[in-house]
Every structure is written in C-alpha cells, then in structure tokens.
Amino acid sequence: MANEPLIQVKNLKKAFGNHEVLTNINLDVNAGEVVSIIGRSGSGKSTLLRNINLLETPTGGDILFHGKSILSDEEKLSTYRAKVGMVFQSFNLFNNMTVLQNVMVPQQTVLKRDAATAKAHALDLLKQVGMDPFIAAKPDQLSGGQEQRVAIARAEAMDPEVLLFDEPTSALDPEMVDDVLNTMTALAHTGLTMIIVTHEMAFAREVSDRVVFMNNGVIAEAGTPDQIFGDPQQPETKEFLKRYLNRI
C-alpha cells in the first residue's frame, strides 16, 4: 500500500501497577514526517516515546512498522530496534572514547562496518553537526550542547529510518539550546522521519509537519502547527499554550 504509514500506534496502553499512564493512544507517522509531541510534565509524552522505541513494553495495543506488527514477532522486533534510533535528554556518550570513536564504534559493532567505512561516515556526520573540529576530544571536554550534537551524529550513523528525540534540550544551558535545535532543524530538512518530545514551542511550530498535544495520558488534540498554535480547539490545549502564545 503506497500511502501506508511508516509507524502505526494502535490503542496503545501503558500502566505501571494500577496507574494507567497511557490510554488508547492512536498515532500514525508517515515516512519523512516530523511529528512533535507537546504537553505538560507528567502527561505521558516521554512514556509514549519509550513505548514506541520499546524501551518500555506496552500493556495493551499494538505497534506496526511498515504495516507489520512488531510486538508479536521477535525477528521483526530486532529489525525494528535497529531501524529506530533515539536521542535522550542525557547524552549517554562513552566517556572513555573520543568523539570520533563514539560515532564509529557502534557502526562497527552493530552494523559490522569496517573501520575505514565507519570512520568516513562518522566524519561526514560530525561535520554536518559542526563537531568535526572536536573529533579527538573526550566527552568530558565538551559542553552539553556539543555532547548532544555528537549524540545526534551517533544516532544518525546507525542509518535509522526513524529518529526519536526525548526532550533533547532539557538538560542544556539556555545558550546551548539553539545549536542543538539548529542541528535538528537541518536534520528535519533531509527528509528523515522524526518524532520529537519537546517543550520548545517555537521550534515545534517551525519544523513540524504535525503537532500532538498530550494531556493526562491521552492525545487531546493533533493537527498542523497552524491548527494547534493558531486555532487550538480543546480548552486544555488553549490553557497549555496560553503562556507561549502571549509571547508572540
């Protein structure tokens, strides 16, 4: 089917004990689409991302990748995990490795690339994110924004079909945020499928094809950036965006 979504989340539920954190989430993400997920802390945004990524196991529902359920087939599951990359709030770089090694070694161990191929790919990606002057540095010699840009290059190096971002700027000092957002904006323009949990409203408005507003574990509203930021329909969405919209 030509127009089949790349990822389909169907009636997804997640509970921790008796506490249901996600309730009947339905979300389709098309190839090449940039989807931003916004909402208050505790609304379920990061939990949704961790379920899509399968760092958490859904309590109910299903996830389809290229139209095939991945929860019921171990082989499809491993293929899916290899194709879905993730960039976290904390950068998770290997402190005992240089910047270049951080982007090379996962390619060699997981994708079985030879050193020359992995190095060439790593150098190209580090140049794209503006980190090529720092290839010999260790992570503890970098700023948080620089570390996050290396983490983005490392995730890209694995040739994902989808890249998930979990509040990638939340651990950064304000002056470092723009560098990371600019890197992500450039990445969005390459046609990579991206799902981004963010509290950066201006960024979400600028780069997204679609914006999803979550509230109390459900998708309260979803639409284009113009719809969500320009004409929100739900009272919860209006209330959440009020502070942001008053500043523009």
Backbone bond lengths (Angstrom), bond angles and torsions (degrees), N, CA, C in turn:
res aa  C-N    CA-C-N  psi(-1)  N-CA   C-N-CA  omega(-1)  CA-C   N-CA-C  phi
1 M - - - 1.468 - - 1.536 109.02 -
2 A 1.304 116.88 119.20 1.466 121.43 -170.01 1.524 112.90 -62.01
3 N 1.321 116.67 -39.48 1.463 119.63 -174.29 1.521 113.74 -98.45
4 E 1.317 116.18 18.60 1.459 120.44 -178.66 1.529 110.79 -65.10
5 P 1.336 118.04 133.33 1.466 119.77 178.56 1.530 111.34 -60.76
6 L 1.315 116.17 150.42 1.455 120.88 177.53 1.530 110.32 -69.28
7 I 1.339 115.64 -46.60 1.462 121.62 176.60 1.522 108.81 -123.70
8 Q 1.322 116.06 134.03 1.467 121.44 174.75 1.532 108.36 -125.20
9 V 1.318 115.13 122.03 1.460 121.39 174.61 1.528 106.63 -102.82
10 K 1.330 116.00 122.58 1.471 120.03 -172.93 1.531 110.53 -122.76
11 N 1.333 115.26 117.23 1.474 121.84 174.92 1.526 112.60 48.29
12 L 1.316 115.37 40.23 1.459 120.37 -175.00 1.525 111.39 -70.65
13 K 1.325 115.12 133.04 1.467 121.39 176.41 1.527 108.53 -127.56
14 K 1.322 115.18 147.31 1.458 120.23 172.79 1.515 108.56 -143.91
15 A 1.324 115.36 125.06 1.458 120.76 177.65 1.518 109.29 -125.41
16 F 1.302 116.21 143.98 1.454 122.78 169.68 1.524 105.87 -111.45
17 G 1.331 116.00 104.35 1.461 119.46 -172.00 1.516 109.77 64.31
18 N 1.326 116.86 -127.58 1.465 120.82 179.46 1.524 112.93 -89.43
19 H 1.310 115.79 -0.39 1.467 119.62 -175.99 1.528 110.35 -96.40
20 E 1.328 116.63 110.66 1.466 120.28 178.79 1.529 109.37 -85.00
21 V 1.324 115.33 117.04 1.467 122.00 -176.07 1.524 110.87 -91.62
22 L 1.325 117.14 -34.44 1.469 122.47 177.01 1.521 108.61 -124.21
23 T 1.340 116.83 134.81 1.459 121.94 -177.01 1.522 110.20 -127.19
24 N 1.332 115.75 113.01 1.477 121.69 173.15 1.532 112.82 46.63
25 I 1.323 115.73 58.36 1.464 120.79 177.87 1.519 109.73 -82.12
26 N 1.324 116.53 126.71 1.464 122.31 174.30 1.525 108.32 -123.70
27 L 1.320 114.95 123.32 1.471 119.39 -176.54 1.521 109.68 -152.92
28 D 1.326 116.51 125.54 1.465 122.12 173.06 1.525 108.88 -106.51
29 V 1.316 115.63 136.74 1.468 121.20 176.93 1.520 108.12 -125.12
30 N 1.325 116.31 121.41 1.457 121.16 -178.34 1.524 111.47 -87.81
31 A 1.316 115.46 155.98 1.466 120.33 177.71 1.525 109.71 -59.50
32 G 1.321 116.28 133.34 1.454 121.72 178.87 1.514 114.79 82.82
33 E 1.321 117.00 1.13 1.459 121.17 -176.97 1.529 110.47 -89.12
34 V 1.339 115.44 145.69 1.458 121.64 173.48 1.524 107.18 -111.23
35 V 1.337 115.55 115.79 1.463 121.80 -178.01 1.525 108.28 -116.01
36 S 1.321 116.54 123.53 1.464 120.93 175.80 1.520 109.38 -103.75
37 I 1.329 115.08 138.03 1.461 121.64 178.50 1.523 107.33 -112.31
38 I 1.330 115.66 121.79 1.463 120.97 -177.96 1.526 109.10 -122.24
39 G 1.316 115.77 165.73 1.461 120.79 178.93 1.516 110.14 150.12
40 R 1.318 115.48 169.36 1.460 120.11 -178.98 1.523 111.63 -66.93
41 S 1.326 115.94 161.93 1.459 120.60 170.57 1.520 108.64 -59.17
42 G 1.335 115.39 135.89 1.463 119.34 -179.97 1.508 114.80 86.30
43 S 1.347 117.35 3.67 1.469 119.46 -178.57 1.524 112.84 -82.34
44 G 1.342 117.00 -9.16 1.471 120.11 178.13 1.513 114.82 107.15
45 K 1.338 117.71 4.73 1.473 121.10 -175.21 1.532 112.51 -60.27
46 S 1.324 115.75 -54.99 1.470 119.29 -177.55 1.522 111.23 -68.05
47 T 1.332 117.03 -34.07 1.465 119.77 177.34 1.522 110.22 -63.77
48 L 1.332 116.71 -40.21 1.470 119.73 176.75 1.521 110.21 -60.12
49 L 1.325 117.01 -46.59 1.457 120.70 -179.39 1.526 110.69 -61.04
50 R 1.334 116.86 -42.45 1.466 121.01 -178.60 1.528 111.55 -69.24
51 N 1.314 117.14 -24.73 1.464 119.68 173.92 1.525 111.26 -78.75
52 I 1.325 116.66 -39.31 1.475 119.63 176.28 1.528 109.63 -61.55
53 N 1.315 116.21 -38.58 1.457 123.06 -179.48 1.538 111.99 -80.43
54 L 1.345 116.27 -13.67 1.462 124.57 -178.72 1.524 113.48 67.57
55 L 1.344 116.09 23.64 1.459 118.91 165.08 1.526 109.27 -70.49
56 E 1.325 115.27 -25.14 1.468 122.19 170.92 1.534 107.41 -118.15
57 T 1.322 116.56 143.95 1.459 120.34 178.50 1.525 109.62 -91.99
58 P 1.331 117.77 122.79 1.468 119.52 178.70 1.526 112.06 -57.51
59 T 1.325 115.86 146.75 1.468 121.65 176.11 1.523 110.67 -80.34
60 G 1.330 115.93 -28.77 1.462 120.34 179.82 1.521 110.21 -158.67
61 G 1.319 115.68 167.64 1.460 120.29 179.83 1.518 111.88 89.31
62 D 1.328 115.80 -165.76 1.465 119.73 -174.94 1.523 110.05 -148.48
63 I 1.327 115.50 159.06 1.462 123.21 173.68 1.521 107.23 -127.60
64 L 1.332 116.29 126.46 1.469 121.42 179.08 1.526 109.02 -111.20
65 F 1.324 115.81 139.94 1.467 122.99 176.76 1.512 107.07 -125.62
66 H 1.324 116.99 120.28 1.472 121.20 -172.42 1.533 110.66 53.76
67 G 1.343 116.22 36.98 1.455 120.56 174.74 1.519 115.65 82.67
68 K 1.338 117.47 -0.56 1.466 120.88 -177.86 1.531 109.92 -114.29
69 S 1.336 116.05 134.95 1.459 120.55 177.18 1.520 110.08 -64.37
70 I 1.327 115.75 132.93 1.470 118.30 -179.39 1.526 112.09 -102.07
71 L 1.322 117.65 -12.41 1.468 119.74 -175.70 1.520 112.07 -79.35
72 S 1.321 116.80 -19.79 1.463 119.95 -173.57 1.526 113.21 -103.37
73 D 1.325 117.92 4.16 1.462 120.94 -173.15 1.528 109.12 -140.78
74 E 1.329 116.70 111.65 1.462 121.95 -175.70 1.529 112.10 -60.80
75 E 1.337 116.45 -36.09 1.469 120.16 -179.33 1.531 110.90 -67.88
76 K 1.337 115.55 -44.71 1.473 119.77 177.58 1.532 110.35 -64.16
77 L 1.326 115.79 -34.46 1.460 121.80 -179.36 1.530 110.97 -61.60
78 S 1.319 117.41 -45.91 1.472 120.05 -178.87 1.530 110.88 -68.88
79 T 1.332 117.33 -36.54 1.478 120.71 176.08 1.523 109.78 -63.58
80 Y 1.323 115.64 -43.68 1.468 121.22 -179.75 1.526 110.80 -61.43
81 R 1.332 116.66 -46.89 1.469 120.29 -179.00 1.524 111.22 -59.81
82 A 1.334 116.26 -33.86 1.461 119.96 179.70 1.520 111.81 -72.73
83 K 1.333 116.52 -22.12 1.466 120.92 -174.89 1.531 113.66 -100.10
84 V 1.332 116.35 -6.29 1.464 120.49 -178.26 1.533 108.10 -117.22
85 G 1.335 116.34 107.26 1.458 121.11 179.76 1.517 110.79 -92.59
86 M 1.344 115.58 162.42 1.461 118.85 -178.80 1.519 110.46 -142.95
87 V 1.329 114.45 137.84 1.466 122.42 174.49 1.522 106.65 -115.15
88 F 1.337 115.87 123.86 1.465 121.97 -171.97 1.526 111.25 -97.71
89 Q 1.343 114.88 171.97 1.471 120.47 172.78 1.523 109.91 -63.09
90 S 1.338 115.64 -46.50 1.462 120.25 175.69 1.523 107.09 -90.85
91 F 1.292 117.17 145.57 1.461 120.54 -161.52 1.528 113.06 -79.98
92 N 1.362 116.81 -25.31 1.470 121.54 174.48 1.528 113.41 56.79
93 L 1.319 117.07 33.66 1.463 119.54 174.95 1.529 109.29 -80.43
94 F 1.324 115.91 157.84 1.465 121.33 176.51 1.528 108.24 -83.13
95 N 1.333 116.41 112.20 1.466 120.39 -173.80 1.523 113.70 -67.85
96 N 1.336 116.75 -21.73 1.469 119.54 -178.92 1.528 112.13 -88.19
97 M 1.326 117.30 1.63 1.469 121.75 -179.43 1.520 110.42 -114.91
98 T 1.319 115.78 153.76 1.464 120.40 173.53 1.525 109.70 -72.54
99 V 1.326 115.18 169.56 1.466 121.05 174.87 1.528 110.55 -54.70
100 L 1.321 116.52 -47.45 1.471 120.27 -178.77 1.527 110.97 -61.92
101 Q 1.324 117.13 -44.73 1.468 120.73 179.94 1.526 111.38 -63.36
102 N 1.327 117.05 -36.58 1.464 120.55 179.14 1.520 111.93 -59.62
103 V 1.326 116.68 -32.52 1.473 120.33 -178.88 1.532 111.38 -92.47
104 M 1.336 116.80 -25.00 1.472 121.18 179.47 1.526 113.65 -79.48
105 V 1.325 115.91 -49.81 1.474 120.43 -166.99 1.527 113.46 -61.02
106 P 1.359 119.52 -42.80 1.470 117.40 177.36 1.529 113.13 -59.64
107 Q 1.323 117.01 -34.98 1.472 119.65 176.84 1.519 110.79 -62.67
108 Q 1.339 115.56 -41.12 1.465 120.18 -177.58 1.520 111.76 -70.61
109 T 1.344 116.68 -40.92 1.464 119.47 -175.15 1.527 112.22 -79.51
110 V 1.328 117.46 -40.50 1.467 120.17 -175.17 1.529 111.53 -91.42
111 L 1.334 116.40 -47.44 1.464 120.23 -176.24 1.524 113.27 -91.49
112 K 1.364 115.82 -4.70 1.473 122.22 178.16 1.533 112.81 59.82
113 R 1.330 116.10 33.68 1.464 119.05 176.53 1.525 110.25 -77.84
114 D 1.314 116.03 147.27 1.464 118.50 174.94 1.524 109.28 -72.94
115 A 1.326 116.02 162.59 1.471 121.26 -171.67 1.523 111.87 -60.27
116 A 1.326 117.48 -41.11 1.469 120.62 -177.11 1.528 111.12 -64.97
117 T 1.325 116.75 -43.06 1.467 121.15 179.67 1.525 110.42 -66.47
118 A 1.338 115.80 -44.90 1.466 120.49 -179.17 1.530 110.52 -63.49
119 K 1.320 116.39 -39.81 1.472 120.29 -179.64 1.522 110.94 -65.70
120 A 1.331 116.43 -45.59 1.469 120.32 -179.06 1.528 110.79 -61.38
121 H 1.329 116.13 -42.12 1.468 121.05 179.93 1.530 110.11 -66.59
122 A 1.334 115.62 -42.80 1.471 120.65 -179.94 1.524 110.92 -62.53
123 L 1.321 116.83 -45.10 1.473 120.45 -179.10 1.524 110.92 -62.70
124 D 1.332 116.46 -39.94 1.461 120.74 179.55 1.532 110.65 -63.02
125 L 1.339 116.43 -44.73 1.465 120.14 -178.55 1.524 111.95 -70.49
126 L 1.336 116.65 -38.71 1.466 119.48 178.28 1.521 111.20 -65.13
127 K 1.314 116.24 -33.34 1.467 119.97 175.52 1.531 109.83 -66.01
128 Q 1.329 116.23 -41.72 1.473 120.22 -179.45 1.528 112.00 -60.37
129 V 1.338 116.44 -35.45 1.470 119.52 -178.17 1.535 111.79 -95.66
130 G 1.334 116.41 9.06 1.460 120.64 175.36 1.514 114.87 74.79
131 M 1.324 116.89 22.18 1.464 120.03 -177.09 1.525 113.27 -112.35
132 D 1.340 117.63 9.70 1.471 119.28 179.54 1.528 114.31 -63.46
133 P 1.362 121.26 -27.41 1.464 118.33 176.83 1.535 113.15 -69.27
134 F 1.331 117.18 -10.09 1.470 120.46 -172.51 1.529 112.76 -112.08
135 I 1.332 117.79 21.28 1.473 119.49 -171.56 1.530 112.75 -62.76
136 A 1.335 118.46 -25.83 1.469 120.69 -178.31 1.525 112.52 -93.23
137 A 1.345 116.84 -3.67 1.471 120.47 -177.37 1.525 110.32 -78.16
138 K 1.324 115.73 154.36 1.463 122.03 171.40 1.535 107.75 -94.90
139 P 1.328 117.34 155.49 1.470 119.91 -177.37 1.522 114.58 -53.08
140 D 1.344 118.01 -35.90 1.468 118.47 -177.63 1.526 113.29 -72.40
141 Q 1.339 116.50 -4.12 1.469 120.79 175.07 1.528 111.60 -96.31
142 L 1.326 116.90 0.99 1.461 121.59 -174.91 1.520 110.91 -108.30
143 S 1.334 116.10 157.74 1.467 121.12 169.97 1.524 108.42 -76.02
144 G 1.325 115.44 166.67 1.465 119.56 178.06 1.520 112.61 -60.04
145 G 1.336 116.30 -40.83 1.459 119.90 179.01 1.522 112.16 -64.18
146 Q 1.339 115.91 -38.17 1.464 119.60 177.31 1.525 110.90 -66.99
147 E 1.330 116.15 -41.44 1.467 119.60 178.01 1.534 110.84 -60.74
148 Q 1.333 116.20 -41.73 1.455 118.86 -178.33 1.523 110.90 -66.48
149 R 1.324 117.58 -36.04 1.469 119.54 177.41 1.530 111.48 -66.74
150 V 1.334 116.93 -35.64 1.472 120.08 174.27 1.535 109.83 -65.34
151 A 1.344 116.14 -41.17 1.468 119.90 178.98 1.528 111.01 -61.86
152 I 1.323 116.95 -37.40 1.470 120.60 177.42 1.531 109.91 -65.92
153 A 1.333 116.71 -44.08 1.472 120.39 178.01 1.527 110.26 -61.07
154 R 1.328 116.71 -41.61 1.473 120.08 179.39 1.530 110.97 -62.72
155 A 1.330 117.33 -42.81 1.464 120.15 178.51 1.531 111.01 -64.22
156 E 1.318 116.15 -41.19 1.476 120.95 177.69 1.520 112.20 -62.87
157 A 1.333 115.78 -34.91 1.466 120.83 -175.03 1.521 112.93 -62.52
158 M 1.341 115.66 -20.22 1.459 119.57 -178.72 1.533 112.26 -85.72
159 D 1.335 116.43 8.07 1.467 122.76 178.05 1.532 113.15 54.25
160 P 1.351 117.22 51.10 1.466 119.10 -179.60 1.521 111.33 -71.73
161 E 1.320 115.54 153.48 1.467 120.07 170.21 1.523 110.17 -85.20
162 V 1.322 115.43 -26.32 1.459 121.71 -179.70 1.521 107.94 -135.54
163 L 1.325 116.43 137.71 1.459 120.35 175.40 1.525 108.30 -120.38
164 L 1.332 115.47 125.73 1.457 122.16 179.52 1.524 109.04 -102.82
165 F 1.314 116.50 138.10 1.468 121.73 179.38 1.521 108.49 -123.70
166 D 1.335 116.48 122.55 1.455 120.64 179.90 1.529 109.44 -106.25
167 E 1.334 116.35 95.25 1.478 122.70 -179.01 1.535 111.23 43.58
168 P 1.330 117.19 60.16 1.470 119.93 -170.97 1.520 114.92 -66.85
169 T 1.328 117.87 -12.86 1.477 119.43 -179.48 1.526 112.54 -109.24
170 S 1.333 118.20 1.49 1.467 119.20 -170.66 1.526 112.88 -69.98
171 A 1.339 117.75 -23.35 1.464 119.92 -178.92 1.530 112.31 -95.07
172 L 1.337 116.70 6.94 1.466 120.31 -172.94 1.525 112.22 -100.49
173 D 1.329 115.29 150.12 1.456 120.03 169.62 1.527 108.71 -66.15
174 P 1.342 117.90 148.62 1.472 120.66 -174.24 1.531 114.07 -52.73
175 E 1.334 117.42 -37.90 1.471 118.26 -176.20 1.528 112.74 -71.52
176 M 1.345 116.91 -13.91 1.471 119.91 179.59 1.522 112.34 -93.72
177 V 1.319 116.56 -13.68 1.461 120.78 -173.09 1.525 111.41 -62.86
178 D 1.325 117.05 -43.93 1.466 120.20 -174.79 1.520 112.58 -60.31
179 D 1.344 117.06 -39.15 1.468 119.39 179.98 1.522 111.27 -60.32
180 V 1.317 115.99 -41.78 1.467 120.07 -179.45 1.527 110.30 -70.79
181 L 1.327 117.25 -42.57 1.473 119.98 178.77 1.526 111.30 -64.09
182 N 1.323 117.02 -38.36 1.468 120.27 177.18 1.530 110.73 -63.42
183 T 1.327 116.28 -39.28 1.470 121.02 176.83 1.523 110.42 -62.30
184 M 1.326 116.20 -43.66 1.468 120.34 -179.74 1.525 111.79 -68.71
185 T 1.331 116.35 -36.06 1.468 120.19 177.43 1.525 110.42 -62.70
186 A 1.326 116.42 -44.53 1.469 120.76 177.90 1.527 110.20 -61.55
187 L 1.311 116.75 -39.21 1.459 121.67 179.41 1.529 110.66 -65.69
188 A 1.321 116.38 -40.32 1.475 120.37 178.88 1.524 110.95 -60.71
189 H 1.329 115.98 -33.52 1.467 120.01 -178.42 1.527 113.03 -75.90
190 T 1.349 117.59 -8.36 1.472 119.86 177.90 1.527 112.07 -83.05
191 G 1.346 116.82 -9.86 1.458 119.75 -179.40 1.514 113.95 93.76
192 L 1.338 117.65 6.34 1.452 120.64 176.42 1.529 109.95 -69.89
193 T 1.320 116.91 138.70 1.459 121.24 175.71 1.526 108.53 -72.40
194 M 1.335 116.89 128.69 1.459 120.90 -175.71 1.530 109.63 -136.05
195 I 1.333 115.20 135.63 1.466 121.71 171.43 1.521 106.13 -120.60
196 I 1.331 116.28 120.74 1.461 121.18 -168.20 1.520 110.55 -125.25
197 V 1.331 116.71 117.79 1.466 120.59 168.27 1.528 106.53 -88.45
198 T 1.322 116.46 121.26 1.465 119.24 -173.92 1.521 111.59 -148.82
199 H 1.322 115.28 152.39 1.467 119.86 170.22 1.528 110.36 -109.69
200 E 1.341 116.41 10.23 1.470 122.11 177.53 1.527 108.34 -90.02
201 M 1.327 116.20 93.25 1.466 120.70 -171.13 1.540 112.76 -67.47
202 A 1.319 116.87 -40.75 1.472 119.11 -179.55 1.523 110.30 -63.25
203 F 1.324 116.15 -39.86 1.464 121.25 177.67 1.531 110.38 -63.43
204 A 1.340 116.61 -47.47 1.462 120.26 179.84 1.527 111.19 -59.27
205 R 1.313 115.22 -40.17 1.463 119.69 -179.60 1.530 111.58 -66.09
206 E 1.332 115.30 -35.73 1.469 119.92 -174.50 1.524 112.66 -78.86
207 V 1.340 118.01 -43.37 1.469 119.05 -168.59 1.524 114.41 -98.84
208 S 1.335 118.01 -16.85 1.466 119.68 -169.76 1.519 112.74 -80.47
209 D 1.318 114.81 145.86 1.459 120.41 165.20 1.527 109.52 -83.72
210 R 1.359 114.38 -32.41 1.448 120.13 -179.55 1.525 108.67 -144.61
211 V 1.334 114.88 146.38 1.465 121.57 178.15 1.522 108.10 -121.71
212 V 1.325 115.53 132.49 1.466 122.58 179.75 1.526 107.98 -113.91
213 F 1.316 117.06 124.31 1.462 121.25 177.16 1.524 108.87 -103.43
214 M 1.339 115.55 121.25 1.460 120.59 179.34 1.518 110.60 -104.32
215 N 1.332 114.79 144.50 1.462 120.92 179.13 1.522 107.84 -149.59
216 N 1.323 116.09 124.00 1.470 121.22 177.77 1.524 113.65 51.57
217 G 1.345 115.59 43.36 1.457 119.44 172.69 1.508 116.48 80.19
218 V 1.332 117.31 7.45 1.466 120.44 176.22 1.528 109.04 -128.46
219 I 1.337 115.69 160.13 1.463 120.04 171.11 1.527 106.56 -82.26
220 A 1.328 115.55 107.18 1.462 120.28 -176.76 1.522 111.68 -79.37
221 E 1.342 115.46 -31.13 1.470 119.52 -177.18 1.526 108.56 -163.22
222 A 1.317 116.14 144.59 1.461 121.16 176.42 1.517 108.77 -146.39
223 G 1.322 116.08 146.65 1.461 119.84 179.53 1.508 110.78 177.20
224 T 1.308 116.38 -170.93 1.459 120.64 176.34 1.531 108.70 -69.31
225 P 1.340 117.75 161.00 1.465 118.88 175.28 1.529 112.70 -54.77
226 D 1.326 116.84 -39.11 1.469 119.70 178.93 1.525 111.57 -61.85
227 Q 1.324 116.10 -40.52 1.473 120.00 179.39 1.526 111.16 -66.97
228 I 1.331 115.89 -49.78 1.467 119.78 -173.30 1.526 111.33 -70.38
229 F 1.320 116.80 -44.17 1.465 119.45 -177.21 1.524 112.64 -87.92
230 G 1.336 116.08 -26.86 1.456 119.06 -176.14 1.516 114.25 -94.99
231 D 1.339 116.73 -29.31 1.459 119.43 -175.70 1.533 110.87 -151.15
232 P 1.357 116.80 59.37 1.464 118.90 -179.34 1.521 110.85 -63.08
233 Q 1.342 115.67 141.86 1.466 120.37 -174.30 1.526 113.44 -96.99
234 Q 1.330 116.14 -33.11 1.459 119.56 -174.29 1.535 111.41 -89.54
235 P 1.330 117.64 140.76 1.468 120.38 178.91 1.527 112.38 -56.46
236 E 1.352 116.51 -36.72 1.474 119.94 -179.31 1.521 110.86 -65.81
237 T 1.329 116.19 -38.88 1.467 120.14 178.63 1.520 109.90 -66.07
238 K 1.310 116.30 -45.23 1.470 120.59 179.56 1.520 111.14 -59.62
239 E 1.323 115.53 -43.87 1.468 120.12 -179.02 1.527 110.78 -64.65
240 F 1.346 116.21 -43.90 1.464 120.76 -179.45 1.527 111.57 -62.73
241 L 1.339 116.14 -40.06 1.469 120.48 -174.63 1.525 113.07 -86.99
242 K 1.314 117.40 -7.11 1.464 120.80 -172.37 1.526 112.19 -55.17
243 R 1.332 116.27 -46.80 1.461 119.66 -177.00 1.528 110.66 -64.94
244 Y 1.343 116.04 -41.94 1.457 119.27 178.74 1.533 111.11 -66.06
245 L 1.319 117.62 -46.53 1.449 121.38 -175.44 1.529 112.00 -67.13
246 N 1.318 117.22 -26.93 1.465 120.30 177.21 1.528 113.23 -70.97
247 R 1.357 115.18 -14.60 1.469 118.29 -177.59 1.516 112.57 -94.31
248 I 1.343 117.66 -7.91 1.467 117.99 -175.73 1.526 110.92 -113.09
